[in-house]
Amino acid sequence: MNVRVLELIDGSSGSRIELEGNRLPVTHTKDVIHVLDSGSLSPAVRDHRESNRAAERPRHAGQPGTAEPVSRQAWPGSGTALVGWPSAGYRVGMAERASAGAADAVIIGAGPNGLVAANVLADAGWQVVVCEQQPEPGGGVRSGRGPAAGFIYDHCSAFYPLTAASGVLQSLELERYGLRWSQAEHVLAHPLPDGRAAVLSRDVEQTASALEALGAGDGAAWRRLYALWQQTGPQLLDALFVPFPPVRSGVRLAAKLRGPGMLRFARFALLPVRRLIQEEFTGPGALLLAGCAMHADLMPESTASSIFGWLLTMLGHQYGWPVAEGGSGQITLALLRRLTGQGGTVRCGDAVRQVVVRRGRAVAVRTASGEQITARRAVLAAVAAPRLYGELVSWDHLPSRLREDMRRFEWDHATFKVDWALREPVPWRSPAVAGAGTVHIAGGLDEMTEYSAQIATGRVPEHPVVLTGQMTTADPSRSPAGTESLWGYTHVPQRVRGDAGGELTGGWNEKEREVFADRIEAQIGRFAPGWQELIIGRRITAPGQFEASDASMVGGALNGGTSAVHQQLMFRPTPGLGRPETPIAGLYLASSSAHPGGGVHGACGANAARAALSAARARLQRVAAAGVRSAIGR
């Protein structure tokens, strides 16, 4: 067995690494430590480094018995560790330099898709090297300490319904590698301006009864939506997570629905969520569907926004919206444990700068340090498509039509996020909201449309739709007893042309970050008066800071490209590239820029890995690449 885990070093002296008292031999590759041939890792890894964090003005003082007051924290940039853990961590030292040399597959990017791809290939007996630009693996699935002592925040993703539903991730059995799940009492809540709330519970009848109380006939409408899920859900999930076109699962879905039923389902899937609400509901409880559609960069009037909302709510019934106990980084840690147990290698802190192409085939990668790692069988790129095409792979090796298509590639909206440490739970006006893990904040459907229209026209929203997570409610380990670890995020334009609130330019300097964070807090305050007085500290992540933490999150886009219909299925990331194969033999796109897109489901990585395995077995890499070139055109 070769490499067990890699860890950034800070230049301290010595030549051994210690994990909770277990001393292990190490070798050094640039800025990473390779821990050799040891047992499984402890769940407790090193404390989050705070040395480079920018301290800002204090918030409200804490009370005895709760977390101590700390200052606000602004995102420090890519040089600070993101993966933080609740207890003792690594102590690292220097060692001799070693070279990775060659592997069967080189994977670019150690986010969830890259690590899933690496595990699938390692299971097949391939020698795998994963190269990550950042100091730590994980991409958007990382967590850390803050924004107050004793609190844990998730850097990006936090709730995992798609993970729970993913056959790919379930097959990896990450629970055997230390991953534990936790859930709130309720899946989701949407507080209403009149003090009531729509609440999604795991129990369908409980949800339907609550919605009936908000609108006559809405309970029956919800049961109809769930009946459709019972009829189509398994086949739909199978179709969602496999390469396009999903022939087998598509045939099974068509057999379930039959001719007229299939046409009606297709219409339902293409409906804007506003139209679905108009056709089926009478009361405000249907905001549960609209709020879930807003997780993507879609308007309530967008084609197919209904199926996004329906899918997420139905997954809530079937699986809940679980969180990783101890922080989302525990998912990454479990993937690492599993991979290194199979002999895989993860290299951090040395970005891949070039995919080396010879005679139309990807044969190696070259890193920022100048090292070349040979790929005997395949290179899998878990990076955004615009970074792969034209940057890592020169346009000289690619069809000219692809260059024109990539010029039209559309990013999803930018993201602005705030993490708060609260000395008490949020005092929602509606008590029903207190037990929900996720809370959607918007005054109504028209307010959602206004917010979306402002983003579409390049303006920072005046009343942002805020998606919030009550993390201690979902997982008590996230903060001291009696407190709440809370986050909220909203979308803003990729290119800001103005501010509907009249204050911001979109430069997102320190002052603008503070102003917009205050605006988000005021929006929450409409439904939880006085909650700001509970804030001990807050941590702000603006769009450019997301990109600094992960080069694939360009401008703060988290989903690898828009979720709109014109860039989905066979159009993702561009026409002719609806599968993981690329115009270069032996090179596969494994990121969320590939079908099926964003979300922590691992399908993009697994599809790329399976395509690499299949082509290598049949020696059809060049045939596959030729097929892609034909589909793209000249």
ROLUM-288925 format. One line per field, with one value per residue (C-alpha): residue in one letter; x, y, z. Coordinates in steps of 0.1 Angstrom, whole numbers, m for minus. Layout:
# residues N
resn: c(A/...) $
x: c(X/...) $
y: c(Y/...) $
z: c(Z/...) $
This chain:
# residues 634
resn: c(M/N/V/R/V/L/E/L/I/D/G/S/S/G/S/R/I/E/L/E/G/N/R/L/P/V/T/H/T/K/D/V/I/H/V/L/D/S/G/S/L/S/P/A/V/R/D/H/R/E/S/N/R/A/A/E/R/P/R/H/A/G/Q/P/G/T/A/E/P/V/S/R/Q/A/W/P/G/S/G/T/A/L/V/G/W/P/S/A/G/Y/R/V/G/M/A/E/R/A/S/A/G/A/A/D/A/V/I/I/G/A/G/P/N/G/L/V/A/A/N/V/L/A/D/A/G/W/Q/V/V/V/C/E/Q/Q/P/E/P/G/G/G/V/R/S/G/R/G/P/A/A/G/F/I/Y/D/H/C/S/A/F/Y/P/L/T/A/A/S/G/V/L/Q/S/L/E/L/E/R/Y/G/L/R/W/S/Q/A/E/H/V/L/A/H/P/L/P/D/G/R/A/A/V/L/S/R/D/V/E/Q/T/A/S/A/L/E/A/L/G/A/G/D/G/A/A/W/R/R/L/Y/A/L/W/Q/Q/T/G/P/Q/L/L/D/A/L/F/V/P/F/P/P/V/R/S/G/V/R/L/A/A/K/L/R/G/P/G/M/L/R/F/A/R/F/A/L/L/P/V/R/R/L/I/Q/E/E/F/T/G/P/G/A/L/L/L/A/G/C/A/M/H/A/D/L/M/P/E/S/T/A/S/S/I/F/G/W/L/L/T/M/L/G/H/Q/Y/G/W/P/V/A/E/G/G/S/G/Q/I/T/L/A/L/L/R/R/L/T/G/Q/G/G/T/V/R/C/G/D/A/V/R/Q/V/V/V/R/R/G/R/A/V/A/V/R/T/A/S/G/E/Q/I/T/A/R/R/A/V/L/A/A/V/A/A/P/R/L/Y/G/E/L/V/S/W/D/H/L/P/S/R/L/R/E/D/M/R/R/F/E/W/D/H/A/T/F/K/V/D/W/A/L/R/E/P/V/P/W/R/S/P/A/V/A/G/A/G/T/V/H/I/A/G/G/L/D/E/M/T/E/Y/S/A/Q/I/A/T/G/R/V/P/E/H/P/V/V/L/T/G/Q/M/T/T/A/D/P/S/R/S/P/A/G/T/E/S/L/W/G/Y/T/H/V/P/Q/R/V/R/G/D/A/G/G/E/L/T/G/G/W/N/E/K/E/R/E/V/F/A/D/R/I/E/A/Q/I/G/R/F/A/P/G/W/Q/E/L/I/I/G/R/R/I/T/A/P/G/Q/F/E/A/S/D/A/S/M/V/G/G/A/L/N/G/G/T/S/A/V/H/Q/Q/L/M/F/R/P/T/P/G/L/G/R/P/E/T/P/I/A/G/L/Y/L/A/S/S/S/A/H/P/G/G/G/V/H/G/A/C/G/A/N/A/A/R/A/A/L/S/A/A/R/A/R/L/Q/R/V/A/A/A/G/V/R/S/A/I/G/R) $
x: c(0/13/1/m25/m32/m16/m14/m1/29/38/76/81/111/112/104/74/37/16/m21/m34/m2/4/38/40/67/63/77/73/61/63/39/23/29/24/17/28/12/m8/m41/m73/m73/m89/m120/m104/m79/m60/m76/m85/m56/m67/m34/m42/m78/m87/m103/m130/m150/m167/m204/m225/m211/m219/m235/m220/m220/m221/m194/m170/m174/m152/m148/m163/m143/m139/m127/m89/m83/m69/m39/m59/m69/m106/m110/m115/m124/m136/m107/m69/m53/m22/13/34/71/95/107/125/111/95/81/46/61/32/m2/m29/m51/m45/m75/m74/m94/m100/m136/m164/m165/m128/m126/m156/m140/m107/m125/m143/m110/m91/m119/m111/m75/m61/m33/m47/m31/m54/m40/m55/m46/m58/m40/m67/m90/m128/m137/m171/m174/m152/m158/m139/m139/m158/m171/m169/m151/m167/m186/m182/m192/m195/m177/m202/m226/m243/m275/m273/m306/m289/m261/m286/m304/m272/m266/m230/m223/m243/m223/m191/m204/m188/m204/m178/m151/m164/m192/m223/m255/m278/m312/m334/m369/m383/m368/m377/m397/m409/m420/m448/m452/m484/m466/m476/m452/m452/m433/m420/m418/m405/m441/m462/m496/m482/m470/m503/m524/m503/m506/m544/m546/m529/m550/m582/m574/m536/m533/m548/m525/m495/m506/m509/m473/m461/m481/m463/m430/m439/m447/m416/m390/m367/m366/m361/m332/m316/m320/m307/m274/m262/m247/m270/m290/m303/m314/m323/m337/m355/m372/m382/m397/m416/m430/m442/m460/m470/m478/m503/m488/m453/m466/m482/m451/m430/m453/m451/m413/m411/m436/m423/m429/m452/m475/m474/m485/m512/m526/m525/m525/m546/m525/m490/m478/m467/m438/m420/m418/m408/m381/m366/m365/m345/m317/m307/m302/m338/m367/m402/m410/m381/m389/m384/m382/m411/m391/m363/m387/m406/m375/m360/m392/m399/m363/m371/m399/m380/m345/m348/m321/m293/m261/m228/m223/m194/m193/m195/m157/m164/m177/m144/m125/m145/m138/m101/m100/m116/m93/m61/m71/m71/m36/m47/m26/m39/m15/m24/m10/5/m20/m22/m13/m14/m28/m1/m16/4/m10/m46/m43/m39/m7/3/m3/22/19/28/60/71/66/51/29/24/m12/m9/m46/m66/m68/m100/m106/m129/m127/m150/m154/m140/m109/m103/m110/m85/m66/m55/m58/m47/m71/m46/m57/m95/m121/m126/m164/m158/m140/m171/m194/m174/m177/m214/m210/m232/m222/m248/m254/m227/m231/m229/m228/m228/m221/m233/m226/m257/m258/m294/m316/m333/m365/m388/m422/m437/m426/m430/m398/m376/m374/m364/m329/m333/m354/m363/m367/m389/m421/m439/m438/m438/m409/m390/m397/m386/m354/m347/m355/m331/m303/m312/m308/m274/m287/m279/m313/m330/m348/m326/m342/m321/m316/m306/m294/m299/m270/m271/m308/m297/m265/m260/m222/m219/m219/m221/m254/m281/m265/m271/m247/m265/m257/m275/m267/m282/m275/m261/m253/m220/m216/m231/m245/m262/m279/m317/m310/m290/m259/m235/m213/m205/m169/m174/m147/m149/m175/m198/m195/m207/m235/m249/m245/m266/m292/m294/m298/m326/m344/m343/m354/m387/m396/m375/m376/m346/m325/m295/m291/m281/m251/m218/m198/m202/m181/m187/m178/m183/m183/m146/m137/m155/m134/m102/m110/m118/m109/m139/m163/m157/m172/m189/m208/m212/m229/m204/m227/m263/m291/m313/m326/m304/m273/m286/m287/m272/m263/m241/m216/m221/m240/m223/m207/m235/m213/m180/m159/m140/m124/m91/m86/m82/m94/m128/m148/m156/m169/m204/m200/m208/m243/m261/m247/m244/m251/m231/m242/m209/m225/m203/m171/m185/m197/m163/m145/m168/m163/m125/m128/m150/m129/m97/m111/m123/m93/m118/m104/m97/m130/m148/m129/m137/m174/m173/m155/m182/m210/m194/m187/m159) $
y: c(0/34/68/71/108/141/172/207/216/249/246/233/212/174/145/127/133/124/115/114/97/74/83/76/79/105/117/152/164/201/215/182/153/117/95/60/27/34/23/43/79/93/113/141/160/192/224/250/275/310/328/344/354/390/402/428/447/428/419/414/401/365/354/332/296/303/308/336/368/370/395/392/373/381/354/355/340/307/307/297/262/255/221/225/199/198/183/175/177/169/180/180/184/185/154/145/154/126/124/111/100/82/66/49/79/115/134/172/185/169/181/156/147/142/121/99/94/84/59/43/39/26/0/m12/m16/15/35/69/103/133/168/197/233/243/234/210/186/189/218/231/202/216/229/249/265/298/323/320/297/263/268/248/263/247/265/259/229/218/198/166/152/144/126/105/97/90/53/63/76/50/23/37/30/60/52/25/52/73/94/99/117/139/154/182/175/191/192/227/257/289/316/338/375/370/349/315/291/263/233/203/172/137/126/132/133/157/180/177/185/215/228/222/246/272/267/247/218/221/190/169/187/178/142/141/153/127/100/111/107/72/63/78/86/55/56/94/92/65/86/117/102/83/98/112/98/75/47/20/41/62/31/20/55/55/20/33/63/49/71/98/97/103/134/148/141/159/189/188/187/217/239/270/266/297/280/248/267/285/252/231/253/280/290/301/266/261/284/252/243/278/281/248/259/289/267/268/299/299/323/312/318/297/266/234/252/231/198/213/223/190/169/185/184/148/139/155/131/100/108/140/166/152/169/154/151/173/193/187/182/148/137/146/129/97/98/103/74/51/62/60/26/16/30/63/95/130/159/193/228/222/232/214/240/219/187/173/161/140/128/136/118/131/115/136/167/194/212/247/234/221/184/162/132/106/93/58/53/85/121/131/168/177/214/238/234/268/261/228/239/266/268/233/221/244/254/240/205/212/217/254/250/241/274/292/272/278/316/311/291/306/306/303/333/345/336/357/338/348/324/335/323/329/327/314/298/322/336/330/346/312/285/259/272/264/227/230/225/247/279/298/336/355/375/357/344/380/389/359/371/406/393/371/400/423/397/391/428/430/446/435/426/450/422/391/357/340/303/296/266/261/238/232/224/197/186/195/190/223/246/248/237/264/282/281/279/296/305/322/327/345/351/382/390/377/412/439/469/485/480/479/491/521/514/490/489/451/457/437/455/453/481/466/431/446/465/436/413/438/437/399/402/427/403/375/400/405/369/368/403/411/381/402/409/372/374/367/369/366/355/368/351/373/360/365/348/316/317/322/291/270/280/262/286/314/346/327/303/271/248/246/265/276/251/266/241/255/242/209/173/171/208/205/221/228/210/177/174/158/129/129/120/150/156/144/107/96/129/131/160/150/182/197/214/179/163/161/193/207/191/166/134/123/113/136/120/85/88/100/72/46/60/59/23/12/29/15/m21/m19/2/27/60/74/61/79/111/110/106/137/157/146/156/190/196/216) $
z: c(0/m9/2/30/33/24/46/40/61/76/76/111/119/122/99/114/116/146/146/181/194/164/148/111/85/58/25/12/m22/m26/1/10/34/23/53/43/50/82/95/90/101/132/127/147/125/129/142/118/113/123/118/84/92/91/123/121/146/174/173/204/236/247/279/306/296/259/233/240/219/188/160/126/101/64/40/40/5/m7/16/47/56/52/67/104/130/165/183/182/148/128/139/108/100/71/51/20/m14/m34/m70/m80/m114/m131/m125/m144/m140/m130/m116/m116/m86/m52/m48/m43/m80/m82/m51/m62/m96/m79/m56/m86/m105/m74/m69/m104/m95/m111/m96/m90/m83/m74/m79/m60/m62/m28/5/14/m6/m6/m29/m17/8/35/70/96/130/134/134/172/196/197/164/132/98/64/37/9/7/40/33/13/m1/m34/m16/2/m31/m51/m59/m66/m32/m14/m31/m16/19/34/68/70/69/98/81/103/93/114/106/120/132/100/66/55/65/48/72/60/66/87/113/99/81/55/68/50/72/64/69/38/57/83/55/35/66/74/38/38/68/46/15/8/m14/m11/10/m18/m44/m23/m21/m59/m63/m39/m58/m90/m71/m59/m95/m112/m85/m87/m125/m126/m102/m122/m154/m136/m124/m156/m187/m213/m229/m201/m224/m199/m172/m198/m212/m177/m170/m203/m194/m161/m175/m209/m239/m226/m192/m206/m224/m193/m173/m199/m197/m159/m160/m182/m163/m146/m109/m109/m134/m114/m83/m102/m115/m83/m52/m35/m5/3/13/m23/m16/m5/m41/m53/m26/m36/m73/m62/m51/m87/m107/m120/m118/m108/m144/m158/m179/m158/m125/m113/m115/m95/m67/m69/m69/m38/m18/m27/m17/16/21/11/25/44/40/61/72/80/117/127/95/58/57/72/38/23/51/45/8/15/40/15/m14/5/18/m18/m24/m39/m36/m31/m37/m24/m30/m65/m92/m126/m152/m184/m197/m220/m253/m278/m311/m299/m266/m230/m217/m187/m166/m157/m124/m112/m97/m131/m123/m149/m139/m166/m171/m185/m191/m186/m173/m155/m151/m122/m131/m147/m185/m194/m173/m191/m227/m238/m205/m194/m230/m257/m284/m308/m298/m299/m326/m336/m331/m295/m289/m303/m282/m250/m257/m251/m219/m192/m155/m128/m105/m81/m44/m12/21/58/87/121/156/178/216/213/185/161/176/146/148/138/163/136/119/149/142/105/93/62/61/30/34/10/14/m13/m49/m64/m42/m56/m91/m83/m68/m98/m123/m105/m108/m144/m151/m133/m101/m65/m50/m27/m8/m13/m12/15/20/56/75/112/116/153/150/124/142/178/175/155/185/223/239/238/209/171/142/114/78/50/13/m16/m52/m69/m105/m120/m134/m113/m131/m102/m69/m65/m29/m41/m20/m37/m68/m67/m60/m28/m7/30/34/7/22/55/40/21/50/70/43/45/83/79/55/81/107/90/101/134/150/172/161/153/191/194/171/187/154/117/88/53/20/m11/m47/m54/m22/m33/m64/m44/m24/m55/m90/m104/m85/m110/m98/m70/m93/m73/m98/m127/m150/m153/m145/m173/m199/m227/m208/m195/m207/m242/m241/m210/m211/m248/m277/m284/m250/m230/m219/m200/m231/m247/m281/m267/m264/m228/m213/m195/m179/m144/m129/m124/m157/m171/m170/m146/m131/m96/m63/m42/m59/m73/m106/m127/m113/m114/m150/m161/m143/m158/m193/m187/m176/m204/m231/m217/m216/m252/m264/m278/m264/m299/m312/m284/m290/m327/m319/m297/m324/m349/m325/m320/m357/m372) $
